[in-house]
């Protein structure tokens, strides 16, 4: 993280190459379909494994055959796929994303219009006095509303604390665990009611056995 922050000042040429997409791999003519370098490595590994390498380490002969023939098979497959893609690219000059078509754009516009219509009819849940679901009109618990309103603020605070404690002051080890946020979610009952109901359940069980 600290390297990325200081990259513009330490290595401006690398930062400029990153802005141009130099941290990705393009396996097709579509710029939108570029993938991360580690993902490209995993795809190459999958080609080498050809269905998986489970159990190969227990059989020296099979593992040796896979180690010797695997890279060659992967090369042949890659050359075949490359030749087929070149033939396809000569026939079709399409470089757009697969969703950049008229039908899909019309569907997306229709869905957006439907959402706007629902908000117009039922009210915007974010400007009402109480936060509620659009489909059921269920009013959200107060703790869930607080979680939604302060999520971004909490994330910024935790990021700044992480950077200060581990990279600047070095008061904590960079590998030290980060505590999980226990925010109230929409689909969960309030924590206080949950613990109270559990207590009541245990109390009733004790009274039955007594």
C-alpha positions as CSV (number, residue, x, y, z in Angstrom):
1,X,0.0,0.0,0.0
2,X,2.8,2.4,0.9
3,X,4.5,1.6,-2.5
4,X,1.3,2.5,-4.4
5,X,0.9,5.7,-2.4
6,X,4.5,6.8,-3.2
7,X,4.6,5.4,-6.7
8,X,3.8,8.7,-8.5
9,X,6.8,10.4,-6.8
10,X,9.3,7.5,-6.8
11,X,8.6,5.9,-10.2
12,X,6.4,8.2,-12.3
13,X,7.0,6.2,-15.5
14,X,5.6,3.0,-13.8
15,X,2.6,5.0,-12.5
16,X,1.9,6.2,-16.0
17,X,2.1,2.7,-17.4
18,X,-0.3,1.5,-14.7
19,X,-2.8,4.3,-15.7
20,X,-2.7,2.9,-19.3
21,X,-3.6,-0.6,-18.0
22,X,-0.1,-2.0,-17.8
23,X,-1.1,-4.1,-14.8
24,X,-3.5,-6.3,-16.8
25,X,-3.3,-8.9,-19.5
26,X,-5.5,-8.8,-22.7
27,X,-6.2,-12.2,-24.1
28,X,-8.6,-10.9,-26.7
29,X,-9.1,-7.8,-28.9
30,X,-11.7,-6.4,-26.5
31,X,-10.0,-3.8,-24.2
32,X,-12.8,-4.2,-21.7
33,X,-12.0,-7.9,-21.2
34,X,-8.5,-7.3,-19.7
35,X,-7.8,-9.4,-16.6
36,X,-5.4,-9.2,-13.8
37,X,-1.9,-10.7,-14.2
38,X,-2.4,-13.2,-11.4
39,X,-5.7,-14.3,-12.9
40,X,-3.9,-14.9,-16.2
41,X,-1.3,-17.0,-14.4
42,X,-4.1,-19.1,-12.8
43,X,-5.6,-19.7,-16.2
44,X,-2.2,-20.9,-17.5
45,X,-1.9,-23.2,-14.5
46,X,-5.4,-24.6,-15.3
47,X,-4.2,-25.3,-18.8
48,X,-1.2,-27.2,-17.5
49,X,-3.2,-29.2,-15.0
50,X,-5.8,-30.2,-17.7
51,X,-8.5,-31.3,-15.3
52,X,-6.5,-31.1,-12.1
53,X,-3.4,-32.5,-10.5
54,X,-5.1,-34.2,-7.5
55,X,-3.3,-37.4,-6.7
56,X,-0.4,-36.9,-9.1
57,X,2.1,-36.3,-6.3
58,X,1.4,-39.8,-4.9
59,X,2.3,-41.4,-8.3
60,X,5.9,-40.5,-9.4
61,X,5.4,-41.8,-12.9
62,X,2.2,-39.9,-13.5
63,X,3.6,-36.8,-12.0
64,X,6.7,-37.0,-14.2
65,X,4.6,-37.4,-17.3
66,X,2.4,-34.5,-16.3
67,X,5.5,-32.3,-15.6
68,X,7.1,-33.1,-19.0
69,X,4.0,-33.2,-21.3
70,X,1.9,-30.6,-19.5
71,X,3.7,-27.5,-20.7
72,X,3.9,-28.8,-24.2
73,X,0.2,-29.5,-24.2
74,X,-0.6,-26.1,-22.9
75,X,1.5,-24.5,-25.6
76,X,-0.3,-26.4,-28.3
77,X,-3.7,-25.5,-26.9
78,X,-2.7,-21.8,-26.6
79,X,-1.4,-21.8,-30.3
80,X,-4.7,-23.4,-31.5
81,X,-6.8,-21.0,-29.5
82,X,-4.7,-18.0,-30.8
83,X,-5.1,-19.1,-34.4
84,X,-8.8,-19.5,-34.0
85,X,-9.1,-16.1,-32.4
86,X,-7.1,-14.5,-35.1
87,X,-9.4,-16.0,-37.7
88,X,-12.4,-14.8,-35.7
89,X,-10.9,-11.3,-35.4
90,X,-10.4,-11.1,-39.2
91,X,-14.0,-12.0,-39.7
92,X,-15.3,-9.7,-37.0
93,X,-13.9,-6.3,-36.1
94,X,-16.1,-6.0,-33.0
95,X,-14.2,-4.8,-30.0
96,X,-17.1,-3.7,-27.9
97,X,-18.1,-5.3,-24.6
98,X,-20.8,-8.0,-25.0
99,X,-23.3,-5.8,-23.2
100,X,-22.8,-2.9,-25.5
101,X,-25.6,-3.9,-27.8
102,X,-28.9,-2.2,-28.6
103,X,-31.1,-4.9,-27.0
104,X,-29.2,-5.1,-23.7
105,X,-29.1,-1.3,-23.5
106,X,-32.8,-1.1,-24.1
107,X,-33.4,-3.7,-21.3
108,X,-31.2,-1.8,-18.9
109,X,-33.0,1.5,-19.7
110,X,-36.4,-0.3,-19.1
111,X,-35.2,-1.6,-15.8
112,X,-34.0,1.8,-14.6
113,X,-37.3,3.3,-15.6
114,X,-39.1,0.7,-13.6
115,X,-37.0,1.4,-10.5
116,X,-37.6,5.1,-10.9
117,X,-41.3,4.5,-11.2
118,X,-41.4,2.4,-8.1
119,X,-39.5,5.0,-6.1
120,X,-41.8,7.7,-7.4
121,X,-44.9,5.7,-6.5
122,X,-43.8,4.4,-3.1
123,X,-41.3,7.1,-2.0
124,X,-37.6,7.3,-1.9
125,X,-36.5,5.2,1.1
126,X,-33.4,7.4,1.7
127,X,-35.3,10.7,2.1
128,X,-38.1,9.4,4.2
129,X,-38.1,9.9,7.9
130,X,-37.6,6.1,8.4
131,X,-35.6,3.8,6.2
132,X,-37.8,1.1,4.7
133,X,-37.8,-1.7,2.1
134,X,-39.2,-0.7,-1.3
135,X,-41.0,-4.0,-1.9
136,X,-42.5,-4.8,1.6
137,X,-42.4,-1.3,3.2
138,X,-40.9,-2.8,6.3
139,X,-39.3,-0.2,8.5
140,X,-35.7,-0.9,9.3
141,X,-34.4,-1.1,12.8
142,X,-32.7,2.0,14.2
143,X,-29.3,0.2,14.5
144,X,-29.5,-1.0,10.8
145,X,-30.2,2.6,9.8
146,X,-27.1,3.8,11.7
147,X,-25.0,1.1,10.0
148,X,-26.0,2.3,6.6
149,X,-25.4,6.0,7.4
150,X,-21.9,5.5,8.9
151,X,-20.5,2.7,6.8
152,X,-18.3,5.0,4.6
153,X,-17.2,7.0,7.6
154,X,-16.2,3.9,9.5
155,X,-14.3,2.5,6.5
156,X,-12.3,5.7,6.1
157,X,-11.4,5.8,9.8
158,X,-10.3,2.2,9.8
159,X,-8.2,2.7,6.7
160,X,-6.5,5.8,8.2
161,X,-5.9,3.9,11.5
162,X,-4.4,0.9,9.6
163,X,-2.1,3.1,7.7
164,X,-1.0,5.1,10.7
165,X,-0.4,2.2,13.1
166,X,1.2,-0.2,10.6
167,X,3.0,1.9,8.1
168,X,3.7,5.3,9.8
169,X,4.1,4.7,13.5
170,X,4.7,1.0,13.2
171,X,3.0,0.5,16.6
172,X,1.4,-2.7,15.3
173,X,2.6,-5.5,13.1
174,X,1.4,-5.4,9.5
175,X,0.1,-8.9,9.8
176,X,-1.9,-8.3,13.0
177,X,-5.5,-9.3,12.7
178,X,-8.2,-6.7,12.0
179,X,-11.3,-7.0,14.1
180,X,-14.5,-7.7,12.2
181,X,-17.2,-5.0,12.2
182,X,-20.3,-6.2,13.8
183,X,-22.8,-3.9,12.1
184,X,-26.6,-4.5,12.4
185,X,-27.9,-5.8,9.0
186,X,-31.4,-5.5,7.6
187,X,-32.2,-9.2,7.7
188,X,-31.0,-9.6,11.3
189,X,-33.0,-8.8,14.5
190,X,-31.5,-6.2,16.8
191,X,-28.7,-7.6,19.0
192,X,-30.4,-6.6,22.2
193,X,-33.7,-8.4,21.3
194,X,-31.8,-11.4,20.1
195,X,-29.9,-11.8,23.4
196,X,-33.0,-11.1,25.4
197,X,-35.0,-13.7,23.5
198,X,-32.2,-16.3,24.0
199,X,-32.1,-15.5,27.7
200,X,-35.9,-16.0,27.9
201,X,-35.6,-19.3,26.0
202,X,-32.9,-20.6,28.4
203,X,-35.0,-19.5,31.4
204,X,-38.1,-21.3,30.1
205,X,-36.0,-24.5,29.6
206,X,-34.7,-24.3,33.2
207,X,-38.3,-23.9,34.5
208,X,-39.4,-27.0,32.5
209,X,-36.7,-29.2,33.9
210,X,-37.2,-27.9,37.4
